[in-house]
C-alpha cells in the first residue's frame, strides 16, 4: 500500500500539567454518543408511535455540577415519552422537561434499581413517579463511551443523514449533551492534544456526506471511512478517505495534504460553552487519488473543536456558510491501526457485479447505465 498517503506523525513530548488540570481530566475521562440502536438491550418506555424527540440542550454547567437530583416524571396519553439504554441512561425524552439526556436513573419512588432495568421497577398502574438520577460524569460517561464504540462499529458509513428522522434526532440531541458536559475539558495545549491519528466515527452534513475531498458527492458514491493525521512536521495535516464507487466496482482512496492551525475558537452558538472549544483551521494544498496528484487547488476548512477527552473530540463547521447541526466526531487511533484498515478497504470490491464487469471499459459501463436510467424513467406503471 502506498505509504505516501499517510505520514506517521513523530511523537512529541507532553508538557506537564498543573494539578488542577490533571484533576479535571481525571473527572471527565471519557465521553461518547448514545442512540436507540447502539445497544441491543435498549428499550422503549411506553413511547408508542410519536413524533421525533425534540433536540434540546441538556442543562447548564451549574446543573451538571450536582451529582444526584430528584425529578418528577408523569405518564401522558402515549406513555412516559422517554428512552433508556441497558445502563438505565436516558437516551431521549419528549415529554419530561425535568429529565435530561445523559441522566442515569438510580431509583424510582425511593426503590433503588440495584442493577435492574428501569422497566422492571416501574408500576404500570401509576401515572407519576419520582426518579432519582445521577448527573455525575464518573457514573454517566463510561456508559456513554461504551455506547459510542458500539454505534461507531455498527454503522456501515459514518454519515447519519440517511438514518430515520427519529434516530437522527436522538443522535443530534446526545451530541449537544456531550458538548455541554465537556465545556470545561479543553486541554492546556490544544495543538499538542491534536497530534496523532483520528478516525471519523459519526458525522452529519456535507462534510461527512461528500467527504473533505468532495469525491463522495458523485452519483451513487459514498464515504466509507475517513482519518485525520496531525503532525509537527510537514505536511502537518492530512486526511485519508475511502470512497465507495459502485460504477467502478471498488473503493477509491483520496488523500488531502496541507497544514493546520489551532487557536482561539470562534464565538460559540450556545451560551455556557466557551471553555471546552478550540478553533481549528485546516488548509489543504494537495489532493491525491490512488497515490497520484488530482489537484493542487487550495481547500480551507474552519471548525470549532470540543474536546470530550484525550480520545474523542466533536468538530462543527465555523465561519461563513456554516450549517447549524452539522458535526463530526473523531476518535483517537494509532498509525498502525489506520494503515491496516485503509489497506483492507482499498482492496474491497463494491457491488455484486463488480467482478463480472472488470473487463468492461468504464465509458461503456457509463453509456449502458445512462441508457438504463432513461428507459426506467420512461416506463409508466
Phi and psi in degrees as a GROMACS rama.xvg file:
@    title "Ramachandran Plot"
@    xaxis  label "Phi"
@    yaxis  label "Psi"
@TYPE xy
-66.0318  111.753  UNK-2
-73.1571  -6.07438  UNK-3
-67.8171  -16.4968  UNK-4
-70.5056  -29.0003  UNK-5
-136.188  133.947  UNK-6
-108.732  122.514  UNK-7
-67.6461  122.415  UNK-8
-63.6686  141.943  UNK-9
-77.3416  141.317  UNK-10
-65.1451  144.427  UNK-11
-121.536  147.037  UNK-12
-69.703  135.89  UNK-13
-79.7164  134.997  UNK-14
-81.7127  140.356  UNK-15
-64.0358  142.488  UNK-16
-106.817  151.869  UNK-17
-65.486  156.521  UNK-18
-55.4854  -38.0349  UNK-19
-67.3874  -33.1785  UNK-20
-69.8211  -37.8869  UNK-21
-66.9911  -37.9681  UNK-22
-65.506  -38.5668  UNK-23
-65.8448  -40.2898  UNK-24
-66.7066  -33.9968  UNK-25
-69.2394  -33.2611  UNK-26
-69.0876  -44.9083  UNK-27
-108.684  84.668  UNK-28
-97.3466  -22.6338  UNK-29
-158.28  138.543  UNK-30
-133.241  155.527  UNK-31
-159.389  -172.933  UNK-32
-122.065  140.382  UNK-33
-123.004  141.352  UNK-34
-147.968  169.052  UNK-35
-58.5969  -39.1146  UNK-36
-88.4313  -0.317481  UNK-37
-68.1713  -35.434  UNK-38
-119.828  132.35  UNK-39
-64.6946  -24.8536  UNK-40
-93.1021  4.73884  UNK-41
-64.6525  147.634  UNK-42
-143.708  168.093  UNK-43
-112.6  134.909  UNK-44
-103.416  86.44  UNK-45
60.0986  28.6487  UNK-46
-75.256  -42.3355  UNK-47
66.714  -169.788  UNK-48
-79.231  115.408  UNK-49
-146.135  167.345  UNK-50
-64.22  165.554  UNK-51
-60.6864  142.384  UNK-52
-63.6696  144.853  UNK-53
-72.7449  151.18  UNK-54
-96.1177  120.351  UNK-55
-142.558  158.936  UNK-56
-67.9013  144.471  UNK-57
-65.449  -59.9249  UNK-58
-173.05  171.195  UNK-59
-79.1543  166.506  UNK-60
-62.2598  -33.098  UNK-61
-66.3881  -36.0969  UNK-62
-67.8184  -37.398  UNK-63
-64.4885  -24.4522  UNK-64
-68.5824  -21.0368  UNK-65
-78.5814  131.797  UNK-66
-77.7722  -41.9527  UNK-67
-135.865  143.784  UNK-68
-137.796  160.048  UNK-69
-110.266  129.526  UNK-70
-129.336  148.697  UNK-71
-95.1459  132.059  UNK-72
-122.305  130.891  UNK-73
-118.521  142.489  UNK-74
-88.4089  126.375  UNK-75
-95.797  -168.541  UNK-76
-63.0979  -28.8845  UNK-77
-111.656  21.1005  UNK-78
107.076  -167.335  UNK-79
-74.9533  -28.5707  UNK-80
74.8674  30.0815  UNK-81
-129.687  157.861  UNK-82
-131.713  138.174  UNK-83
-130.263  161.726  UNK-84
-101.706  -168.356  UNK-85
-68.0007  -16.7923  UNK-86
-92.3984  9.86242  UNK-87
60.4521  30.6782  UNK-88
-93.8281  131.593  UNK-89
-70.5564  119.411  UNK-90
-90.5235  -39.9684  UNK-91
-155.764  158.152  UNK-92
-148.269  147.77  UNK-93
-124.032  -21.845  UNK-94
-131.895  14.8789  UNK-95
-123.14  90.5316  UNK-96
-64.7201  -23.0254  UNK-97
-90.6899  -6.53596  UNK-98
-99.8802  136.42  UNK-99
-113.825  145.763  UNK-100
-60.5475  130.147  UNK-101
102.066  -11.9379  UNK-102
-68.2196  142.796  UNK-103
-109.223  118.177  UNK-104
-76.6661  125.187  UNK-105
-114.305  -17.4415  UNK-106
-157.826  155.941  UNK-107
-128.674  121.901  UNK-108
51.2048  39.6475  UNK-109
84.3106  -4.48113  UNK-110
-97.6663  114.705  UNK-111
-63.1487  142.466  UNK-112
-70.8495  -37.5341  UNK-113
49.92  47.8076  UNK-114
90.1729  -10.8522  UNK-115
-81.3158  157.611  UNK-116
-74.6348  149.761  UNK-117
-57.6387  -39.6289  UNK-118
-63.3012  -25.6161  UNK-119
-76.807  -16.7945  UNK-120
-102.792  -25.9419  UNK-121
-65.5127  134.026  UNK-122
-85.1745  110.3  UNK-123
-66.3347  -15.547  UNK-124
-83.8119  -15.7508  UNK-125
-82.0959  154.202  UNK-126
-108.225  -17.2962  UNK-127
-133.781  149.171  UNK-128
-138.947  155.815  UNK-129
-111.797  112.434  UNK-130
-97.2243  134.991  UNK-131
-100.759  121.764  UNK-132
-122.14  149.616  UNK-133
-99.5449  136.22  UNK-134
-121.429  25.8401  UNK-135
-82.2094  119.424  UNK-136
-53.6338  -33.5364  UNK-137
-62.9671  -26.6632  UNK-138
-95.2383  -37.3508  UNK-139
-82.2404  -40.7819  UNK-140
-70.8646  -35.6124  UNK-141
-59.2257  -37.2481  UNK-142
-65.2994  -39.5564  UNK-143
-65.0532  -38.4347  UNK-144
-64.1712  -42.9858  UNK-145
-61.6611  -41.5124  UNK-146
-66.6656  -37.3044  UNK-147
-61.8085  -45.7331  UNK-148
-62.7543  -39.6996  UNK-149
-65.2479  -42.0577  UNK-150
-67.4633  -41.9972  UNK-151
-64.0445  -33.3934  UNK-152
-87.6469  -12.8828  UNK-153
-87.7917  -23.5928  UNK-154
-88.8778  143.329  UNK-155
-73.1626  -29.4957  UNK-156
-135.903  153.05  UNK-157
-71.5242  -22.5562  UNK-158
-71.6165  135.409  UNK-159
-101.1  2.58873  UNK-160
-66.0372  -25.0897  UNK-161
-94.2261  3.35795  UNK-162
-74.9868  166.79  UNK-163
-61.6976  149.451  UNK-164
-54.8575  -42.9197  UNK-165
-65.3014  -43.6657  UNK-166
-67.5824  -39.9246  UNK-167
-65.2806  -37.3644  UNK-168
-64.7113  -37.7201  UNK-169
-62.4545  -44.2432  UNK-170
-62.3647  -46.296  UNK-171
-61.4537  -39.2112  UNK-172
-64.7625  -41.1293  UNK-173
-73.1429  -34.18  UNK-174
-60.1383  -44.1435  UNK-175
-62.637  -37.2357  UNK-176
-64.0971  -42.8623  UNK-177
-62.8192  -39.9622  UNK-178
-63.7064  -38.9837  UNK-179
-63.6609  -42.5524  UNK-180
-72.4976  -22.3403  UNK-181
-96.8527  12.7298  UNK-182
-62.6706  -20.082  UNK-183
-110.419  18.2838  UNK-184
-103.623  15.3164  UNK-185
-64.7997  133.746  UNK-186
-69.637  157.072  UNK-187
-63.2142  -33.4255  UNK-188
-127.424  90.1281  UNK-189
-58.0777  -38.0183  UNK-190
-64.0725  -42.4554  UNK-191
-66.6528  -38.0638  UNK-192
-66.5313  -23.5424  UNK-193
-78.2752  -17.5932  UNK-194
-60.5915  141.937  UNK-195
112.263  -163.631  UNK-196
-106.063  139.299  UNK-197
-132.393  138.603  UNK-198
-110.386  136.462  UNK-199
-72.4135  118.316  UNK-200
-93.5864  -49.0926  UNK-201
-144.547  152.751  UNK-202
-164.547  161.849  UNK-203
-138.721  145.207  UNK-204
103.446  176.561  UNK-205
-59.4194  -32.8502  UNK-206
-60.7478  -28.4319  UNK-207
-95.8329  -37.8954  UNK-208
-67.5319  -47.8071  UNK-209
-94.2036  -18.6048  UNK-210
82.8841  162.68  UNK-211
-62.6655  -32.9694  UNK-212
-76.3594  -21.864  UNK-213
81.6929  -1.9497  UNK-214
-69.0867  -26.0249  UNK-215
-78.1257  -2.21729  UNK-216
-79.329  -9.77508  UNK-217
-68.1707  166.043  UNK-218
-58.6106  124.195  UNK-219
65.7356  0.496987  UNK-220
-81.1494  155.951  UNK-221
-152.545  151.201  UNK-222
-81.7217  118.137  UNK-223
-87.434  -43.179  UNK-224
-159.903  156.798  UNK-225
-148.425  140.814  UNK-226
-128.213  150.039  UNK-227
-119.251  144.687  UNK-228
-132.962  126.124  UNK-229
-116.576  137.125  UNK-230
-141.671  162.096  UNK-231
-90.1987  7.02167  UNK-232
-119.797  159.464  UNK-233
-79.1009  138.915  UNK-234
-72.5559  134.722  UNK-235
-79.1342  -11.9623  UNK-236
-143.292  131.678  UNK-237
-138.591  149.463  UNK-238
-128.427  133.376  UNK-239
-120.601  128.557  UNK-240
-124.818  141.429  UNK-241
-104.623  118.589  UNK-242
-113.472  121.764  UNK-243
-81.5885  127.315  UNK-244
-124.702  95.4635  UNK-245
-59.5741  -29.6625  UNK-246
-66.209  -39.9263  UNK-247
-78.8828  -18.8789  UNK-248
76.955  19.5683  UNK-249
-157.27  174.264  UNK-250
-91.1838  145.099  UNK-251
-101.446  150.116  UNK-252
-114.868  118.409  UNK-253
-113.585  140.505  UNK-254
-132.454  132.454  UNK-255
-114.039  135.627  UNK-256
-128.91  140.135  UNK-257
-177.694  -140.321  UNK-258
-135.684  163.629  UNK-259
-138.312  146.095  UNK-260
-127.458  133.9  UNK-261
-117.458  129.298  UNK-262
-157.796  -153.793  UNK-263
-65.0426  141.201  UNK-264
-81.1317  151.879  UNK-265
-60.9268  161.249  UNK-266
-55.0504  132.076  UNK-267
-69.1911  155.305  UNK-268
-89.0495  -0.142792  UNK-269
-133.838  136.972  UNK-270
-67.6031  159.916  UNK-271
67.2908  22.9852  UNK-272
-135.922  51.7831  UNK-273
-95.1639  -34.8574  UNK-274
-83.1199  -20.4861  UNK-275
-94.5647  8.86042  UNK-276
-114.512  136.982  UNK-277
-124.468  152.425  UNK-278
-90.2373  138.263  UNK-279
-130.82  123  UNK-280
-117.591  118.685  UNK-281
-109.138  128.241  UNK-282
-121.492  112.27  UNK-283
-104.817  128.507  UNK-284
-116.657  2.00086  UNK-285
-148.875  128.758  UNK-286
-121.265  125.877  UNK-287
-116.03  144.86  UNK-288
-126.705  118.708  UNK-289
64.3098  26.1683  UNK-290
88.5775  -4.31579  UNK-291
-110.195  148.743  UNK-292
-63.5216  129.059  UNK-293
-103.835  -45.119  UNK-294
-158.648  152.865  UNK-295
-114.577  14.5966  UNK-296
-66.4045  138.389  UNK-297
-75.2114  141.913  UNK-298
-132.496  124.224  UNK-299
-116.322  128.926  UNK-300
-120.636  127.957  UNK-301
-112.286  130.079  UNK-302
-138.654  158.659  UNK-303
-107.222  123.849  UNK-304
-108.332  124.448  UNK-305
-103.309  117.856  UNK-306
-82.0512  115.189  UNK-307
-81.5096  -34.7207  UNK-308
-168.197  -172.381  UNK-309
-68.4273  -15.893  UNK-310
-107.507  -8.98376  UNK-311
-146.343  148.245  UNK-312
-150.944  151.294  UNK-313
-112.027  129.545  UNK-314
-114.39  137.317  UNK-315
-126.523  144.822  UNK-316
-63.8821  146.934  UNK-317
-130.599  162.026  UNK-318
88.3987  -169.262  UNK-319
-63.6647  132.958  UNK-320
88.0466  -1.9823  UNK-321
-65.0768  137.176  UNK-322
-102.448  125.23  UNK-323
-64.7727  130.492  UNK-324
106.051  -19.6632  UNK-325
-73.8586  140.778  UNK-326
-156.726  162.395  UNK-327
-139.86  130.315  UNK-328
-110.093  121.77  UNK-329
-111.832  141.22  UNK-330
-120.419  134.374  UNK-331
-66.4509  137.885  UNK-332
-138.594  -168.844  UNK-333
-116.05  161.921  UNK-334
-62.1278  -42.37  UNK-335
-63.8284  -45.1084  UNK-336
-63.6319  -40.3909  UNK-337
-64.9267  -45.3482  UNK-338
-61.5663  -42.3948  UNK-339
-63.5951  -44.7188  UNK-340
-70.0153  -37.2249  UNK-341
-62.9333  -43.7663  UNK-342
-63.458  -40.4397  UNK-343
-65.3825  -46.2139  UNK-344
-70.6283  -30.7891  UNK-345
-65.073  -27.7873  UNK-346
-92.1825  -2.50506  UNK-347
-75.0685  143.771  UNK-348
-87.8496  152.467  UNK-349
-124.162  125.946  UNK-350
91.206  146.401  UNK-351
-69.3943  -28.4479  UNK-352
-96.9624  13.1856  UNK-353
-60.6989  -46.7563  UNK-354
-68.1382  -32.7624  UNK-355
-72.2212  -22.4548  UNK-356
-104.302  12.9138  UNK-357
-61.3984  -30.8513  UNK-358
-92.9554  0.0820545  UNK-359
-88.5738  126.256  UNK-360
-58.4484  149.697  UNK-361
-61.8008  -40.8588  UNK-362
-62.9924  -35.0069  UNK-363
-70.6004  -37.1162  UNK-364
-64.4141  -44.0494  UNK-365
-63.457  -42.6058  UNK-366
-63.4838  -42.792  UNK-367
-63.8004  -43.8728  UNK-368
-68.049  -35.3063  UNK-369
-63.7468  -42.6886  UNK-370
-64.3854  -38.9021  UNK-371
-64.2209  -42.3254  UNK-372
-63.5515  -41.7351  UNK-373
-60.7418  -44.8143  UNK-374
-64.0564  -39.6976  UNK-375
-66.0031  -38.5114  UNK-376
-71.7638  -24.8484  UNK-377
-85.2277  -10.2189  UNK-378
-70.7833  141.319  UNK-379
-117.761  110.619  UNK-380
